[in-house]
Amino acid sequence: MFAVPEIHAETTPSNISDNDELIARLRLLRSENIGPITYHQLIARYGTAHAALDALPSLARRGGRSTLRIASYREAQEELKMLKRTGARLIAHGEPEYPDSLATMPDAPPLISSIGNAELLRRPCVAMVGARNASGAGVRFARTLAAELGEAGFTVVSGLARGIDTAAHTGALEFATIAVLAGGIDSIYPPENDILQGRIAAEGLLVAEQKIGTRFKARHFPTRNRLISGSSLGVIIIEAAPRSGSLITARCALEQGREVFAVPGSPALPVTEMPIIGDEELAKSRHRVTVALGPTPVAVDELLRQCHLTPPVLLTILLELETTGRLHRHPGNRVSFFVINPFTLRRSVNG
């Protein structure tokens, strides 16, 4: 079904190993309106998290926002202390332990929390997800298949949910398994899997993208599902119900170019280094972009054609809009416009 690929180590950027730079990255990620894509574009443009943090107020003002909440040094330090007390650590995008499969995603998590054997992230992985209310036959099949994949040298990745996820982790635990949590690294869900979660922390690996202390919400599950598929060579779906989270994982896998297997029962703009853009050029172009944007998602490359702009100019304007909360990003490198209610904005600014 799968061939085990050869894994090549990558060089660790020296600045990430610097604790001050790690704190700066954590502050940038926890600042208002900064999601994974915006984070990566800021790092690509400004080179370091320190420089990106310095640029945020100016970006926000040019985007029409007078204030922007930037996470403090103390907040970042406290989060690191909480992680340490839990026995967890952060793995930054670009570090050797960060999985190559996730690193290629345009919305790759800039930082992931982990407890356990982080080396498992560097091994070939296969995801297995399915129905929470699975049949007995489905559970047995998932457990057996997970064990066989583990014996063949694969790490089995799942979401620690009831049913098929639990069976997949149980079957692979003797070999190698990763549980991707919807909440923070310290969250336990479902409650009946607390013992299994503890065993995975001791014998496998727990990972989470959300901040430690975050209790899962429904909106976190699609985010978690993209990591399950993104970290894997392919996804095996077992007894998935219509409109289920498992099918969201399958859709994520297809968008990411992963293989999808079922058991019955748009390209992103590459960003490397942006040239310095003058305020006058931005001012002339900003109106074109805001007029072209609406509530319906539109591809970024279509915006380039409509507005007749260069990629650096358009991406800078999109960064400005996103830092003010006026831009929403969608799968497939599409964006839409949020119309800010002036009363709501005034109330949030004044507290």
C-alpha positions in Angstrom: 0.0 0.0 0.0 2.7 2.4 0.9 6.5 2.4 0.3 8.7 3.6 3.2 10.6 6.7 1.9 14.1 7.7 2.9 14.0 10.6 5.4 16.7 13.3 5.0 17.6 15.5 7.9 17.6 19.3 7.4 19.9 21.9 8.9 18.6 23.7 12.0 18.5 27.5 11.5 20.7 28.8 14.3 18.3 31.6 15.2 15.5 29.2 16.2 17.6 27.5 18.8 18.1 31.0 20.5 15.6 31.2 23.3 14.9 34.9 22.7 14.0 34.2 19.1 11.7 31.3 20.2 9.9 33.7 22.6 9.7 36.2 19.8 8.1 33.6 17.5 5.7 32.6 20.2 4.7 36.3 20.8 4.2 36.8 17.0 2.0 33.7 16.7 -0.1 34.7 19.8 -0.6 38.3 18.6 -4.0 39.4 17.4 -5.1 38.3 13.9 -1.9 36.4 13.2 -2.6 32.9 11.8 -0.2 30.4 10.3 -0.2 31.8 6.8 0.3 35.4 7.9 3.0 34.3 10.4 5.0 32.6 7.6 4.6 35.6 5.3 5.8 38.0 8.0 8.9 35.8 8.7 9.6 35.5 5.0 9.4 39.3 4.5 11.2 40.5 7.7 13.6 37.6 8.3 13.1 37.3 12.1 10.2 37.3 14.5 11.7 40.3 16.3 11.6 42.3 13.1 8.1 41.1 12.3 6.9 42.2 15.8 8.4 45.6 15.2 6.6 45.9 11.9 3.1 44.9 13.2 2.0 48.3 14.5 2.8 50.0 11.2 1.1 47.3 9.2 -2.0 47.6 11.3 -2.1 51.4 11.0 -1.7 51.2 7.2 -4.5 48.6 7.2 -6.9 51.0 9.0 -6.5 49.8 12.6 -5.1 52.2 15.3 -4.3 49.5 17.8 -3.3 45.9 17.7 -2.8 43.5 20.6 0.7 42.1 20.5 1.5 39.2 22.9 3.9 40.3 25.6 7.3 38.8 26.5 5.9 37.9 29.9 2.9 36.0 28.3 5.3 34.0 26.1 7.5 33.2 29.1 4.5 32.0 31.1 3.4 29.8 28.3 6.8 28.2 28.1 6.8 27.6 31.9 3.4 25.9 31.6 4.7 23.7 28.9 7.7 22.7 31.0 5.5 21.9 34.0 3.4 19.6 31.8 6.4 17.9 30.4 5.8 19.3 26.9 8.1 21.3 24.6 7.6 23.4 21.5 8.9 22.3 18.1 9.4 25.3 15.7 8.9 25.3 12.0 12.5 24.8 10.6 13.9 22.7 13.4 15.2 19.2 12.6 12.4 17.5 14.5 9.7 19.4 12.6 8.2 17.0 10.0 9.0 17.6 6.4 5.5 16.7 5.4 4.0 19.5 7.5 6.7 22.0 6.5 5.5 21.9 2.9 1.9 23.1 3.8 1.2 26.8 3.2 -0.6 26.9 6.5 2.0 24.7 8.4 1.7 25.3 12.2 4.6 27.6 13.1 4.9 26.0 16.5 3.6 22.6 17.7 3.5 21.4 21.3 4.6 17.8 21.9 4.9 15.3 24.7 6.8 12.0 24.0 9.1 10.8 21.3 9.3 13.6 18.8 11.4 11.4 16.5 8.2 9.7 15.4 7.3 12.9 13.5 10.3 12.3 11.2 9.3 8.7 10.4 6.9 7.9 7.5 3.4 8.3 8.8 0.0 6.9 7.8 -3.2 8.5 9.2 -6.3 6.4 10.1 -9.6 8.0 11.0 -13.2 7.0 11.0 -16.6 6.7 12.7 -16.9 7.4 16.4 -19.8 4.9 16.5 -18.0 2.3 14.6 -19.1 -1.3 14.3 -17.3 -4.1 16.1 -16.0 -5.3 12.8 -14.7 -1.8 11.9 -12.9 -1.5 15.2 -11.3 -4.9 14.9 -10.2 -4.1 11.3 -8.7 -0.7 12.3 -6.8 -2.2 15.3 -5.4 -5.1 13.1 -4.5 -2.8 10.2 -2.8 -0.3 12.5 -0.7 -3.1 14.1 0.3 -4.3 10.6 1.3 -0.8 9.5 3.3 -0.3 12.7 5.1 -3.6 12.2 5.9 -2.5 8.6 7.7 0.6 9.9 5.0 3.2 9.7 3.8 5.6 12.4 0.1 5.6 12.7 -1.5 9.0 13.2 -5.0 9.7 14.4 -7.1 12.1 16.5 -7.7 10.1 19.7 -11.5 10.2 19.2 -13.8 7.4 20.2 -14.3 4.5 17.8 -11.9 4.1 14.9 -9.3 6.6 16.2 -9.0 4.8 19.5 -8.7 1.4 17.8 -5.9 2.8 15.5 -3.9 4.1 18.4 -4.4 0.9 20.4 -3.3 -1.3 17.5 -0.2 0.8 16.8 0.8 1.6 20.3 3.3 -1.3 20.5 5.1 0.1 17.5 4.6 3.8 16.9 1.6 6.1 17.1 0.9 9.9 17.2 -2.2 11.5 18.6 -3.1 14.9 17.3 -5.2 16.8 19.9 -7.9 19.4 19.0 -7.2 21.4 22.2 -4.0 22.3 24.0 -1.4 19.7 24.8 -2.8 19.4 28.3 -6.4 18.8 27.2 -8.0 15.3 27.6 -10.8 14.3 25.2 -12.7 12.1 25.3 -12.5 11.6 29.1 -12.5 7.8 28.8 -9.3 7.9 26.8 -7.3 9.5 29.6 -5.3 6.3 30.2 -4.7 5.7 26.5 -3.6 9.3 26.1 -1.1 8.8 29.0 0.3 5.7 27.4 0.7 7.5 24.1 2.6 10.3 25.9 4.9 7.7 27.5 5.3 5.3 24.5 4.4 7.4 21.4 3.8 11.1 20.8 1.1 13.7 21.6 1.1 16.9 19.5 -1.1 20.0 19.5 -1.2 23.2 17.6 -3.5 25.1 20.1 -2.0 27.0 23.0 -1.6 25.0 26.2 -4.6 25.4 28.4 -7.0 25.7 25.4 -10.1 23.5 25.8 -11.2 22.1 22.5 -14.1 23.7 20.6 -15.9 22.5 17.5 -13.9 25.0 15.3 -10.7 23.4 16.4 -11.5 20.0 14.8 -11.0 21.0 11.1 -7.7 22.6 12.1 -6.6 19.4 13.9 -7.8 17.3 10.9 -5.5 19.1 8.5 -2.5 18.2 10.7 -3.5 14.6 10.8 -3.6 14.4 7.0 -0.7 16.8 6.5 1.7 14.8 8.6 1.0 11.6 6.7 1.7 10.0 3.3 -1.9 9.0 3.1 -5.2 8.7 5.0 -7.2 5.5 5.6 -11.0 6.3 6.2 -13.0 3.5 8.0 -16.8 3.7 8.2 -17.0 7.4 8.0 -20.5 9.0 8.3 -21.7 11.6 5.8 -20.6 15.2 6.8 -18.3 13.7 9.4 -14.9 15.0 10.6 -13.4 12.0 8.9 -14.5 13.3 5.5 -13.1 16.7 6.4 -9.8 14.9 7.0 -10.2 13.2 3.6 -10.8 16.5 1.9 -7.8 18.0 3.5 -5.7 15.0 2.4 -6.8 15.5 -1.2 -6.1 19.2 -1.1 -2.6 18.4 0.3 -1.9 15.9 -2.5 -2.0 12.9 -0.1 -3.4 9.4 -0.9 -6.9 8.6 0.4 -8.1 5.0 1.0 -11.6 4.1 2.0 -12.9 1.0 3.8 -16.6 0.6 3.0 -19.4 0.5 6.0 -5.0 26.0 -5.5 -1.4 26.6 -5.4 -0.1 29.1 -2.9 2.1 31.9 -4.0 5.7 31.1 -3.1 7.1 33.7 -0.8 10.9 33.9 -0.4 12.1 37.5 -0.1 10.1 40.5 -0.8 11.6 43.7 -2.1 11.1 47.0 -0.2 7.8 48.6 -1.3 7.2 52.3 -1.2 4.3 53.8 0.7 3.1 55.7 -2.4 2.9 52.5 -4.4 1.0 50.8 -1.6 -1.4 53.7 -1.2 -2.3 53.6 -4.9 -2.8 49.8 -4.9 -4.7 49.5 -1.5 -8.0 50.8 -2.9 -7.9 48.4 -5.9 -7.6 45.4 -3.5 -10.3 46.5 -1.1 -12.7 47.2 -4.0 -11.9 43.8 -5.6 -12.5 41.9 -2.3 -15.9 40.9 -1.1 -17.6 38.3 1.2 -17.2 35.6 -1.5 -13.8 33.9 -1.4 -11.5 34.7 -4.3 -8.2 33.1 -5.3 -5.1 35.2 -4.6 -3.8 34.7 -8.2 -7.2 36.0 -9.5 -6.7 39.1 -7.4 -3.3 39.6 -9.0 -4.9 39.5 -12.4 -7.9 41.8 -11.5 -5.8 44.4 -9.7 -2.8 44.3 -12.0 -0.4 44.2 -9.1 2.9 42.4 -8.4 2.9 39.6 -5.8 4.9 41.6 -3.3 2.5 44.5 -3.3 -0.6 42.4 -3.1 0.8 40.2 -0.3 1.8 43.3 1.7 -1.7 44.7 1.4 -3.3 41.3 2.4 -0.9 41.2 5.4 -2.1 44.7 6.4 -5.8 43.7 6.1 -5.3 40.4 8.0 -3.5 42.1 10.9 -6.6 44.3 11.4 -9.0 41.4 11.2 -10.5 42.5 7.9 -9.3 39.5 5.9 -10.4 35.9 6.1 -8.3 33.1 4.5 -9.9 30.0 3.0 -8.5 26.7 1.7 -7.1 26.7 -1.8 -5.2 30.1 -1.3 -8.5 32.1 -1.4 -9.4 35.1 0.6 -12.5 37.2 1.4 -13.2 40.5 3.0 -14.6 41.2 6.5 -16.6 44.4 6.8 -15.8 45.8 10.2 -18.7 47.3 12.1 -17.3 50.7 13.3 -19.3 50.5 16.6 -17.9 47.1 17.4 -14.3 48.2 16.5 -14.6 51.4 18.6 -15.9 49.3 21.6 -13.1 46.7 21.3 -10.4 49.4 21.1 -11.8 51.3 24.1 -12.2 48.2 26.1 
